[in-house]
């Protein structure tokens, strides 16, 4: 009997605990995201990469299998932990292991058939050889990973990022306000608040992000795939909003504030150095909070490098001062979006670049965070919108009979403030660009706050003839079901859904579900972040037509974009 025939996919997905269906060999044939998260934690103990551990293959031994009645299964669905506890022992068998290392996962095991067992994870312990079992590196109060495990996971993410254009980022977080609660209501209240803060931090992150605890009020966060410090800062602000909401402790209310230091990782650095940079930035935020422009009531963020941004190029540090940016140095690059069936360019996404007089072309991720620090963000993003629209208008006559469409990115602040929206309307009139040839990209995250206001703005854009694309779909902020209520014409599938596609059956199944859903809703679908021929082939086989990624073309200057497009100009 196949595992799918048992009808357990929905059961496992619905369970609140880490759950999987194991076969006779102890291999997970069906698993929910929480089980994958357990596997990611175990990857910090094992020397192999995370994706090699996700299904816990092939080194699981299931001990003393028992069978339980159907009511135990129903209890598991409701969140109950059955009394029968099993033990799984995992052994690292990679050639890189100097000594055998063993992990014991205590699970509640529910027999569902003679060939399969449903397992839900309770906790994880580890040991070596015949020695005693010790808790994995975790904080005793919150159960979050500790510093050692965090560094191992960060190191693995850095190794994996060598194959991609994205690098991990580390955030060092200090929570203030815990001591006030301890002084007013006692240490038990402080512990309760600490656990609640940890819970909100986890809830505010995406699947695959890691939060660990290194001290009583100190946390560290790893974002495995960000394109520059700007996006890491955006995550910090979102966490500040989430954690900054008042907590209820019995009859009392409590509030905390976050101080955050962040550093982006590069393959030339060690995980220890990356974390040290983030912690140094945190120290600066704690010492000089009043000097930080990047501050709200809930969060103060400080990037590594202080007022300037320190990055490494050719081994030499460089300091970037965004105040030196001149309007004529801001240029638009365009990354092609292609029809995978014939490789024709159907659109170009406008991406901001700074032609720095000393350091050459800088991506937005290298200086937008500094624009926030200096209070210049709105000025620069407004200039970028003007630049991209006017540049595209100049190119349009050179792009063939049916020119590709222009995709422009507008932030939530730009959309909700109305300034950028009105500016875009005026630019279309001034340049003569047809509104139907312009697509406004809004991130999936933007729809998670002030939803009704954002809905009204997007509806208005469509009334004026523009099209709307939901960017980063699948990054963790909305669901397939919610999509049918959004006024969007295009969804751009986040690159995180493509990563590991060639080796992960479940990732392919999820992407296939997105394709089916998009077809049923009559929404165009663009798959982002394709970096290998294997990924491109799978995406095409799953029925997707439009693609974007480094495998096809990187962002390029306007003239190079024209040279690429002219023999293949066509609209979406």
N, C-alpha and C positions, 0 to 999 in steps of 0.2 A: 504494500500500500504506500503510495507516495504521500509525502507530508502535506502537499497541497490538497489532496483528497480528504484530509481530516478537517478541512475548513478552519485551520488555525491561524491563517494570516491575520484576519480581522481580530481574532481573540488576542493574539500576541501584541498587535499594534495598540489595542485598547488598554492593555494592562499598564498601571501606573509605575510598576517596578521594571527594572531591567529584566527582560524576559526573552526566552528563546526556546525553540523546539529542538531537542537533541536526538540524534539517531543512536543506533547501537554503539557506534564508535565514539559517541560523545561529541560529534560535530554538529554545530548549529546549522540546521537547514532552513530555519526561519528565525529572524531576530528583529526586535524593535530597536528604535534609535537609542534608547537608554542602555541596551545591552552593548551596542556599538560603543557607547561612551565608556562602559566598563572596560571594553577591549582597549580603548585608547589609553585609559589609566594603566592597564597592564603593560602597554607598550613602553611605559616609562621604566618598567622592570626588565622587560625583555630587550635584547639588543636589536631585534629586527624592526623594520619599519611598521608604522601603524597599520597600513592596509594589509600586511601579512598576518596581523593578529585579530582583525575584525571578526572573523568567523571562529576564532580560537582553534584553528586547525594546525596540524593534525594531532595535537598532543594532549587531548583531554581524556581523562579516565573517569567514567562515572562509577561511583562506588555505592554498593548496597541499594540498588534501585528498588523502590516500592511503588505500589499502585494505590491510588486514593479514589474514593467515589466521586461521582459527578458534582456533588454539592461543594466539594473542595475546589473544583474548577470555578464554579460560580462565585465562591468566596474570593478567589484570586482576582476575578474580574472586578469585584467590588473593592479591591484593594487590601483584602485580608491576607495575612501570611499563614499558610497552613502550618500545623505543628511539626509535621515531618520535615526534618532538615537533612539534606544530602550534602556531600562534599565532592567538589570537582578538583582534581589536581592537574595543574598545567605545568608542563616541563618545557624549558627552552631547549631546542635541539639544533640551533644554528651552529655553524662551524666556528663562529666568532665567540661563542661562549667558552670562557676559560674553565668555569666550573658549572655543573648542572645547577640550575636555579629553579625552585619550585614555588608555585603559587597555589594557595588553596582558596577556592571560592565557595562560601557556604550559601546554599540555595535551598529554597523550599521547592521540593520536587513533587510534581503531580503526574501520575501515570495516565496517559491518554490512549495508549494502544500498546500492543506487545512490542512494537518496533520503535516507539518514540516516547519521549518524556518531556513534559513542559517544565522548565526550570525558571525560577525568578531569583535574582541575585539579592542576597542580604548584605554581605560584607566580604571583604577581601583581606586575606592575611598572607604573609610570605615567609619563607625560610630557605635554608640551604642544606642540602643533604639530609642527614638525620637529626640536625639541630632542632631546637625548639622553634615554634611559630611566633613571629612578631608581627605587630600591625604594620601594614605598609605605611610609608611616610605620609601621614595624614594628621591634620589638626585634631586634637582630642575632643574639642567642643563641636565644631561644625562638620568634621569629617572631610573637609576639603584637603586636596593634596598639599604637601609641604614644599619647602624650598627645593630639596634635592629632586623630587619627582617633577616639579615644575621645570627645573633646568634641563632635565633629560628630555621632557616633552618639547621644550623650546628648541633644544639642539636637534631633535628629529625633524621638527618643522623647518628649521633652517636648512637642513640637508635636503629635504624634499623641495624646498623653494628654489634650489639651484636649477631645477628643470622648468621653472616658471618665471614670469616677469614680476611676480608679487613676492614680497618679503614679509616675514612675521614682524609684529610689533609687540613690545612689552610695555605694560602699564603698571607702575607702582602706585598703590592707592593707600592713603591714610584716612581713616574715618575719625573725625572729631565729634565729640558729644557723648561718647560712651562713658567716660569718667564722670561726667555730670550726672548721668543716670545712676551710676554706682553710688555716688555721694548722696543722692536724693532718695533712692529706693533700694539700695543694697546690691551686692554682687550678683544675686540671682537675676535681678532685672537686667543688669548689664549683660549677663550671659544670654538671656532671652533676646535682647536687642541685637547682640552680635550674630546670633543664629538667623534672626530676621534679615539683617543686612546681607549676610552671605546668601540667603535665599533670593533676595532681590537682585543681587549682582549676577547670580546664575541665570535668573529669569530674563535679565536684560541682554544676554549674550546669545549668539547664534550657536547652532549645533557645530561642534568642532572647535569653538573657542574654549579656553581653559581658564578657570579661576582657582587660585591657590591662596592659602593663608600662611603668612610667614611670621606673624606676631599677633598680640592680642587685638590690635586695631590696624594691622597692616595686611593688605592683600596684594597679590600680583596677578595680572591677567595677561594671557597670551592670545593675540589675534593672529592666526596663521597666515592670512593672505590679505594684506592691505597694500594699496598703491600709494604710499607716502604717508607722512605724519598727519596730513589733513583729515584723512578718513579715521585714523586712530583718535584724533581729537573729537571727531563727531561721535564716536562710540563713547568717549569719556563724558561728553555732555549728556548723552542719552542716559547713561548710568547715573549721572548726577540728578537728573529729573526723576528717575525711578527710585533711587535711594533717598532722595530729598523729600519725598512725600512723608507726612507724619506717620509715626508708628503708634499702634495702640498696645500699651502694656497694662493689662488689667483695666483699672479705672484711670490710668494716666496716659498722656501723650508724650511722645519723645521725637525729637528731630536731630538729624546728624548732617554733617557737611563732608564732602569728599575733597581731598587734595590729591591731585594726580600728577605724576611725572611720567613722561613717555619717551620711548626711544624705538626707532625702527632698526631692524636687524639686517645685516648684510652678510653674505656668505664668508667674507673675509674676517668677520668677528666671531668670537666665541660667545656661547649663550651667557656665560658669566659676565662678559664685558657688556653685553646688551642690557642685562638686568642691572648691572652696576650703573650704567648710564641713566636708566629709568629712575633708579633710586636717588641718583645725584640730582636729577631734575625735580624729583619729589621734594628733596631737601630744600632746593631753591624756592619751590612753591610755598613751603611751610615757613621759610624765613622771611620772604618778601611777598606775602599775598597781596598787599595793597598796591604793589607795583605791577601786578599782572593785569593786563587788559583782558586776557582770556579768563574771565571770572564771572560767575553769577552767584546768587545767594547760596546755591547748592553745591557748586563745584569750582575749584580753581585748578587750572591745567597749566603745566609748564613742560615745554619740550626740552630735550637734551640740547645743550648749546646756548641756552639763555636767550638773549635778545636776538641773536643771529642763529642761523641754522648751520650746524657743522655736519658736513658730509665728507665722504672719502672718494676721491677720484685720482686714480693713478698713485695711490698711496699717500697723497698730500691732502691735508685738511683744507677746506675752503669755507669762508664765512660769507653768507648771503644776507644782504640788507635790503628788504623789500622796499624801503623808502627810496632806493635808488632807481626803482622801476620807472621808465619813461613810457608814455602811451605808445610811441612808435615802436618800442621794443616788444610789445605784446602782439603775438601773431597767432593765427589759427592754423593748426594742422588738421587733417581729415583722415579718419580711419575708415576704409571701405567696408560696406556691408554688401555681401554677394549673394547671388542666386546659385545655390550649390549644384543645380542641375547643369548649368553651362558656364559657371564661373563669371557671369556678367556682374558688373557693379551696379547695384540698384539704389544705393544711398551712401552718404558720407556723414559720419558723426564728427561734429566740430569739437576739437579739443584744444584747450588753451596751452600756449607755450610762451616762454620768455626767452628771447634772444639776448642773453646776458653778454655784456661787452667783454667779460673776462672768462666766463665759464661755459660759453656756448649756449646751446638750447637746453632749457630746463623744463621739465614736465611740471604740471600743476601741483602734483604731490610734493614737489620740492620747495614750493614757496607759498602756497595758499595758506598753510598753517601760520606762516609768518604774517600774512596779511590779516589774519584774525588778531594776532598779537598787537599789530600796529594800528588796528582800527581801519584798515584800508580794504577790507574784504569786499564791501558793497561797491566801492569805486572800481575795483579791478574786475569783478564779475560783470558789472555794467559795461565796462570797456570791452570785455571779452565778447559779450552779446553783440555789441555794435560791430566789432571786428569780424566776427564769424559771418554775420549777415551780409555786411558790405563786401567781404571777400568772396562769398558765394555768389552774390549778384554779379560781381565782375567776372567770375568764372563761367557763369551759366551759359553764355552764348558760345563758349568753347566746348561744351559738354554734350553736343549732339542734339538731335531732333527732340528726343525725350530725355531731358537731363535727369540724373539721379535726384532723389529727395535729400533734403538737408535735415539732419537730426541735431537739435540744440538741447543742451542740458540747463535746466533752471532748478535752483535749489528751492526748498520749501519756503525759506524767507523771501526769496525773490517772487515766488508765486503769490504768497499771502500778503505781501506788502503792496502789491499792485503796480509798483513802479516799473519793474521789469516787464510785466505783461503789457502795460500801456506803451512802453518803449518798443516792444516787439511789434505791436500793431502799427506804430508810426514808421518803424523801419521797413515793414512790408510795403507800405504805401510809398515811401520815399525811394525804395530800390526797385519796386515793380515785381518783387517776388510773389508768385501765386501762393496764397495761404495753404492750398491743398498740397503744395510741394514741401511744406515745412512741418516737421514732426517735433513736438516738444516732449523731451524725456523728463519724467519725474520718477524718483527712486521709490521702490516699494516701501522703504522705511518712512518716507514722507507721508504716506497714507496712514501711518499708525497713530499720528497725533493730529488734532484739529481736523478730524475726518470730514465733517460736514462742510467746513469752510473750503477745504481743498477740493471737495466734490463739486462745489459751486464754481470754483475757478476753472477746473478742467472742463466742466460742461460748457462754460462760456467760451473757452478756447475753441471747442468743437463747433459751437454756434457761429463763430467767426471764420470757420472754414479750415482751421488748423487740425492736424491729427495729434493724438496723444499716445505716447508709449510709456508703459510701466517698466522701468529699468530695474535690474537686479532681482527679477522675480525668482523666488525660491531661496532667497538669502535668509528667510526666517521670520518675516514680519506679517505675512498674510497667507491665505489659503486658497486652494483651487476654487472652493465653493464661493468665497467672497469675490472672486474675480468677476463673476457675472453681474455684480452690482456696480462695477466701476466703469466710468465713461472713458474707456480706452480702446484704441484701434489696434495697438501693437503691444505685445509683451516681449521683453528681452530677457531670456533665461539666463540667470546668473551663472558665471563661470564655475562656481562651487559645485553646481549640479553636473558639470562636465568632467571635473577632475576625478580620475580613477575609473572613468567610464569603461575602459577596455577590460578591466579586471573585475569589475563589480557588477554582478547580475542585478542586484537590487537597484543600483543607480540607473541601469538601463531601463528597468521596469518603471521607475519613477518618471524618467524622462519620457518614456512612451505614453504614460498617463497624461503628462502635460501636453503632448502632441495631440492626443485624442480630444482632450478638453478644449484646446484652442480651436480645433476644427469644428467641434460642436457649437462653440460660441461665435464662430466666424471671425476670429481674431487672428491677425498675422502674428507669426512667432519667429523671433530671431534668436539663435543660440549664440551666446557670447563666449569668449575665452577659449576657442578651439586652437590647440597648439600642436597637435600631431595629426598625421594622416589617418591613424587608426580612429581617433575621435571623430574626424570628419566623416569617415566611412560609416561609422555607427549612427551618427546624427542623421545622415542621409537615409540610411536604411530604416530609421524610425519614422520617417515621413516628414522631417523638417526640410523646409526649402531655403530659408534665409539664414546666413551664418556670418560670423565676425570673429576675428582672432588672429594671433600672430602667425598661425599656419598659413593664412591666406595673404595678409598684408598688415604691416605695422602702420601707425599714424604717420602721415607724410605731409610735406609742404604742399601748398596749393598747386604749383606747377607739376609736381610729380603725380599728384592725384589726377590732373587733367590727362597726362600722358597714359596713365593706367586706364582711364575711363573711356576715352574717345572711341576706341574700336568696339566698345561694348556698352554704350550708353542706353539705359532703359530704366523706367521707373518701377517702384514696387507695385 
